[in-house]
Amino acid sequence: MPPASLSMTTYAPRSHLLRALIAGALAIGMAGCQNVPPPAANRISIDAQPNGVAIRASDDALFVTDDRRNVILGSHDHATFARYADVREVAGQPNSLGAIAVTPSGALLVARFGFGEAGALFISTSSGDAQPLAGLAPERRRLGLASIGAGRVLSSWFVKAKGVPSKAGISLVSYDPATHTASERDLVAGLAKPVGVAVRGDALFVADQDGNVVLRFGLAALLAAPAPVPGDQGTVFARVEHPDLLAIDKTGALYTKCGATGLCRIAPDGTVTSVANDFQNARGIAIDEARHALYVVDRASASSAIGSTIRILPLAAAY
C-alpha cells in the first residue's frame, strides 16, 4: 500500500493573475534579467523510484513516474508529491515506466517499458485517469517520448532477441485522446538502443545508448520519407558515454546522463561539457524555463542509504 502522504489530488490550473503575481515577485532583484531565479532548494526528496520527469508550463505542475507504485506523481509546490494517476500494472512483471511528455492540451503521455510483452503508451487527460493507447505493438520496449503537436508523439523503442536488441528505432505515434486509439509509423530504423528523444524546430535528437552517441535527424525529411530512414544516415551530433533520456532548452542545448554518475550538457555546436558528476543514477530531465533551472531525477539504488531525489541545477550562464 502507498504511504498516507500520497493521496489522489485534483490539479486545477492556476489563474493568470496568480501566475503573474508570483512571476513578478520572483523577478524582484533581477533587474535587467528576463528569467526568474531557480528555487532555493537544490534537492527535492521523493519517496519513490522515479524515472521520467516533466513540467507542465500551463500550471507549473511537476510530474514524475514512480516505478515503486506504478503511478504518476504530481506536485504544484515543487516540494511535496501526491498520487496523480495510476498506470495499469502487468502481472508477473516489475514496474518500469519511462519518459513523460506533456501534450499541447496539457495531457500527459507516459511510456511503459513492458519487457517485450506489454510495451505501451498511456495518456492521462485528468487527475486520476491514465488510459492505454490501443493499437501499438506490445513487444516494443518503450523508453523516450517527445510530443510534436496535437495527437502526435515520437516514441523510442527496441525489440530483443536472445538477450540483445535486434530491432530498434523511432516511430511516430498518432493518437486520438478521446477514443485512446493509435497508429504507429516507423521513422528511423537500425539503431542500437535508442532511449532519449528531443525536438527543437526541425531537429530531432536521439540518444542511442548502446552506440554511445547522440544523433541528429531532420524531422520534416523523416515525416516525408516513404520508408524508415536507416539510423546511420543520422548525423553524429555528439559522442557521450551511455546517454539516457534527453531534454533540450530554448537555445538548442541538450542535457543527458553521461557515464555512471554524470550529467552532461551538449551545446548547439555539439561540444560536450560536464554539469555534475556526483549522481547516483541520473534519469529523466526537465527544463524549467521560468526558474532558469534543470530538474533531474537522481534515482537511488536499492542498497543506497541516501534515497532518491529530484535535483535542481542552474542552466548554463550563456543560456
C-alpha positions as CSV (number, residue, x, y, z in Angstrom):
1,M,0.0,0.0,0.0
2,P,1.3,3.5,-0.7
3,P,2.1,5.7,2.3
4,A,-0.6,8.0,3.7
5,S,1.2,11.1,2.3
6,L,0.4,10.0,-1.3
7,S,-3.3,10.7,-2.0
8,M,-5.2,11.4,-5.1
9,T,-5.2,15.2,-5.9
10,T,-7.0,17.2,-8.5
11,Y,-4.7,19.7,-10.2
12,A,-6.7,22.8,-11.2
13,P,-4.8,25.3,-13.4
14,R,-3.8,28.5,-11.6
15,S,-5.3,31.8,-12.5
16,H,-3.3,34.1,-14.9
17,L,-3.3,36.7,-12.2
18,L,-1.8,34.5,-9.6
19,R,0.9,33.3,-12.0
20,A,1.7,36.9,-12.9
21,L,2.0,37.9,-9.2
22,I,4.3,35.0,-8.5
23,A,6.4,35.7,-11.5
24,G,6.7,39.4,-10.6
25,A,7.7,38.6,-7.1
26,L,10.4,36.2,-8.2
27,A,11.7,38.6,-10.7
28,I,12.4,41.3,-8.0
29,G,16.2,41.7,-7.5
30,M,16.9,40.5,-11.0
31,A,16.9,43.9,-12.8
32,G,17.9,43.6,-16.4
33,C,17.2,39.8,-16.5
34,Q,14.2,38.3,-18.1
35,N,14.4,35.0,-16.2
36,V,13.3,34.3,-12.6
37,P,15.9,32.7,-10.3
38,P,15.9,28.9,-9.6
39,P,14.3,27.8,-6.4
40,A,16.3,27.9,-3.2
41,A,16.3,24.2,-2.5
42,N,18.6,22.2,-4.8
43,R,17.2,18.8,-4.0
44,I,13.6,17.6,-3.5
45,S,13.4,14.3,-1.6
46,I,10.9,11.9,-3.1
47,D,9.6,8.6,-1.6
48,A,9.6,6.8,-4.9
49,Q,11.6,5.0,-7.5
50,P,11.5,7.9,-10.0
51,N,12.4,7.7,-13.7
52,G,10.7,10.2,-16.0
53,V,10.1,13.9,-15.1
54,A,8.2,16.7,-16.8
55,I,7.0,20.3,-16.0
56,R,3.7,21.4,-17.4
57,A,4.1,25.1,-18.1
58,S,0.4,26.0,-18.1
59,D,0.0,25.4,-14.4
60,D,3.6,24.9,-13.2
61,A,2.9,21.3,-12.2
62,L,5.8,18.9,-11.8
63,F,5.3,15.3,-12.7
64,V,7.4,12.1,-12.0
65,T,6.9,8.5,-13.0
66,D,7.3,6.2,-10.0
67,D,8.2,2.5,-10.5
68,R,7.6,1.6,-6.9
69,R,3.8,2.1,-7.2
70,N,3.5,2.2,-11.0
71,V,1.9,5.7,-10.7
72,I,2.4,9.3,-12.0
73,L,3.2,11.6,-9.1
74,G,2.4,15.3,-9.2
75,S,3.5,18.4,-7.3
76,H,2.3,22.0,-7.6
77,D,4.7,23.4,-5.0
78,H,7.8,21.6,-6.3
79,A,8.4,20.2,-2.8
80,T,5.7,17.6,-2.0
81,F,4.2,15.0,-4.2
82,A,0.8,13.4,-4.4
83,R,-0.6,10.5,-6.4
84,Y,-1.8,11.9,-9.7
85,A,-2.8,8.8,-11.7
86,D,-2.3,5.0,-11.6
87,V,-0.8,3.3,-14.7
88,R,-2.0,-0.3,-15.3
89,E,0.3,-2.9,-13.9
90,V,1.3,-6.1,-15.7
91,A,1.0,-9.3,-13.6
92,G,4.3,-11.0,-13.2
93,Q,6.4,-8.1,-14.3
94,P,8.4,-5.5,-12.4
95,N,7.2,-1.9,-12.8
96,S,9.1,0.1,-15.3
97,L,7.7,3.5,-16.5
98,G,9.8,5.7,-18.8
99,A,9.6,9.2,-20.0
100,I,6.7,11.7,-19.6
101,A,5.7,14.0,-22.4
102,V,3.2,17.0,-22.0
103,T,0.9,17.4,-24.9
104,P,-0.2,20.9,-26.2
105,S,-3.5,20.4,-24.4
106,G,-1.8,19.7,-21.1
107,A,-2.4,15.9,-21.1
108,L,0.4,13.6,-20.1
109,L,1.8,10.7,-22.1
110,V,3.8,8.0,-20.3
111,A,5.8,5.2,-21.7
112,R,5.7,1.7,-20.2
113,F,8.7,-0.5,-20.9
114,G,6.8,-3.8,-20.9
115,F,9.8,-6.2,-21.1
116,G,9.0,-7.4,-24.6
117,E,5.4,-8.3,-23.7
118,A,3.5,-5.2,-22.6
119,G,5.2,-2.2,-24.0
120,A,2.6,0.6,-24.2
121,L,1.9,4.3,-24.1
122,F,-0.6,5.8,-21.6
123,I,-2.5,9.1,-21.8
124,S,-3.7,11.0,-18.7
125,T,-6.1,13.8,-19.6
126,S,-7.1,14.5,-16.0
127,S,-6.0,13.6,-12.4
128,G,-6.8,10.0,-11.5
129,D,-7.1,8.8,-15.1
130,A,-4.4,7.1,-17.3
131,Q,-5.6,5.0,-20.3
132,P,-3.5,2.8,-22.6
133,L,-3.4,3.8,-26.3
134,A,-4.8,0.9,-28.3
135,G,-3.2,-0.4,-31.5
136,L,0.6,-0.3,-30.6
137,A,3.0,-3.2,-30.8
138,P,3.4,-4.7,-27.2
139,E,6.7,-6.4,-28.0
140,R,8.4,-3.0,-28.3
141,R,10.2,-1.9,-25.2
142,R,9.4,1.8,-24.9
143,L,11.5,4.4,-23.2
144,G,11.6,8.0,-24.6
145,L,8.9,10.3,-25.8
146,A,8.7,13.7,-27.5
147,S,5.4,15.4,-28.3
148,I,5.4,17.1,-31.7
149,G,1.8,18.5,-31.8
150,A,-1.8,17.6,-31.1
151,G,-2.3,13.9,-31.4
152,R,1.3,13.1,-32.4
153,V,4.3,11.9,-30.3
154,L,7.6,10.4,-31.1
155,S,8.5,7.1,-29.3
156,S,11.8,5.4,-29.0
157,W,11.8,1.6,-28.7
158,F,13.7,-1.6,-29.2
159,V,12.9,-5.3,-29.6
160,K,15.2,-8.0,-28.0
161,A,16.1,-11.4,-29.4
162,K,18.3,-13.8,-27.4
163,G,19.0,-11.1,-24.9
164,V,20.3,-8.3,-27.2
165,P,18.4,-5.6,-29.2
166,S,17.6,-7.0,-32.6
167,K,15.4,-4.1,-33.9
168,A,15.3,-0.6,-32.6
169,G,14.0,2.7,-33.9
170,I,12.0,5.9,-33.6
171,S,8.3,5.9,-34.5
172,L,5.6,8.4,-35.0
173,V,2.5,7.5,-32.9
174,S,-0.7,9.3,-34.0
175,Y,-3.5,9.0,-31.4
176,D,-7.0,10.2,-30.5
177,P,-7.1,11.5,-26.9
178,A,-10.8,10.9,-26.8
179,T,-11.0,7.3,-28.0
180,H,-7.5,6.3,-27.0
181,T,-6.9,4.7,-30.4
182,A,-3.5,5.0,-32.0
183,S,-1.5,4.0,-35.1
184,E,2.3,3.8,-35.5
185,R,4.7,4.6,-38.4
186,D,8.4,3.9,-38.1
187,L,10.6,6.9,-39.0
188,V,14.1,5.7,-38.1
189,A,15.3,2.1,-38.2
190,G,18.5,0.2,-37.5
191,L,19.5,2.0,-34.2
192,A,21.3,0.2,-31.4
193,K,19.3,1.1,-28.3
194,P,17.5,4.5,-28.6
195,V,16.5,6.0,-25.3
196,G,16.1,9.7,-25.2
197,V,14.4,11.8,-27.9
198,A,14.2,15.6,-28.1
199,V,12.9,18.0,-30.8
200,R,13.7,21.7,-31.4
201,G,12.3,23.1,-34.6
202,D,13.2,20.7,-37.4
203,A,15.9,18.9,-35.5
204,L,15.3,15.5,-33.9
205,F,17.9,14.3,-31.5
206,V,18.2,10.7,-30.4
207,A,20.3,9.3,-27.6
208,D,21.5,5.9,-28.9
209,Q,22.7,4.4,-25.7
210,D,24.5,1.3,-26.9
211,G,26.1,3.3,-29.7
212,N,27.3,6.0,-27.2
213,V,26.2,8.7,-29.5
214,V,23.5,11.4,-29.8
215,L,22.3,11.5,-33.4
216,R,20.6,14.4,-35.3
217,F,17.9,14.0,-38.0
218,G,15.8,16.4,-40.0
219,L,12.3,15.8,-38.7
220,A,10.5,17.1,-41.8
221,A,12.5,14.7,-44.0
222,L,11.7,11.8,-41.8
223,L,8.0,12.6,-41.8
224,A,8.0,12.9,-45.6
225,A,10.1,9.8,-46.3
226,P,8.2,6.8,-47.8
227,A,10.0,4.3,-45.7
228,P,12.0,4.3,-42.4
229,V,15.4,6.1,-42.7
230,P,18.4,4.0,-41.6
231,G,19.9,5.1,-38.4
232,D,23.4,5.5,-40.0
233,Q,22.0,8.3,-42.1
234,G,21.7,10.5,-39.0
235,T,24.5,13.0,-38.2
236,V,26.6,12.2,-35.1
237,F,25.9,15.3,-33.1
238,A,27.9,14.3,-30.0
239,R,29.7,11.3,-28.5
240,V,28.6,10.6,-25.0
241,E,29.2,7.6,-22.8
242,H,25.9,5.7,-22.3
243,P,23.4,8.6,-22.8
244,D,19.9,8.3,-21.5
245,L,16.7,10.4,-21.6
246,L,17.2,13.8,-23.2
247,A,16.0,17.4,-22.5
248,I,16.5,20.4,-24.7
249,D,16.4,24.1,-23.8
250,K,15.3,27.0,-25.9
251,T,18.9,27.7,-27.1
252,G,19.1,24.1,-28.5
253,A,21.4,22.8,-25.8
254,L,20.8,19.2,-24.8
255,Y,21.1,17.5,-21.4
256,T,21.6,13.8,-20.7
257,K,23.2,11.3,-18.4
258,C,26.8,10.6,-19.2
259,G,28.9,7.8,-17.7
260,A,28.0,6.1,-14.5
261,T,27.5,9.2,-12.3
262,G,27.5,12.2,-14.6
263,L,25.1,14.7,-16.2
264,C,26.3,16.4,-19.4
265,R,25.4,19.5,-21.4
266,I,25.7,19.3,-25.2
267,A,26.0,22.8,-26.7
268,P,24.3,23.7,-30.0
269,D,27.6,23.1,-31.8
270,G,27.9,19.6,-30.3
271,T,30.5,20.4,-27.6
272,V,30.0,18.2,-24.5
273,T,30.7,19.5,-21.0
274,S,30.1,18.1,-17.6
275,V,27.3,19.7,-15.5
276,A,27.8,17.4,-12.5
277,N,29.5,14.1,-11.7
278,D,28.0,13.1,-8.4
279,F,24.7,11.5,-9.3
280,Q,23.6,8.1,-8.0
281,N,21.8,7.4,-11.3
282,A,20.6,10.3,-13.4
283,R,17.4,9.5,-15.3
284,G,14.7,11.9,-16.6
285,I,15.4,15.6,-17.1
286,A,13.0,18.6,-17.4
287,I,13.7,22.2,-18.3
288,D,12.1,24.8,-16.1
289,E,12.2,27.9,-18.3
290,A,10.7,30.2,-15.8
291,R,13.1,29.3,-13.0
292,H,16.1,29.0,-15.3
293,A,16.8,25.5,-14.0
294,L,17.1,21.8,-14.7
295,Y,15.1,19.3,-12.8
296,V,17.0,15.9,-12.9
297,V,15.9,12.6,-11.4
298,D,18.6,11.1,-9.2
299,R,17.4,7.6,-8.6
300,A,18.8,5.7,-5.7
301,S,19.8,2.0,-5.9
302,A,18.1,-0.5,-3.7
303,S,21.1,-0.6,-1.3
304,S,21.6,3.2,-1.1
305,A,21.1,4.9,2.2
306,I,20.6,8.3,0.7
307,G,17.2,7.9,-1.2
308,S,16.1,9.3,-4.5
309,T,15.8,13.0,-5.1
310,I,14.9,15.5,-7.8
311,R,18.0,17.6,-8.2
312,I,17.6,21.3,-9.3
313,L,20.6,22.7,-11.2
314,P,21.0,26.1,-12.8
315,L,21.1,26.3,-16.6
316,A,24.3,27.4,-18.2
317,A,25.2,31.1,-17.8
318,A,25.2,31.5,-21.5
319,Y,21.5,30.5,-21.7
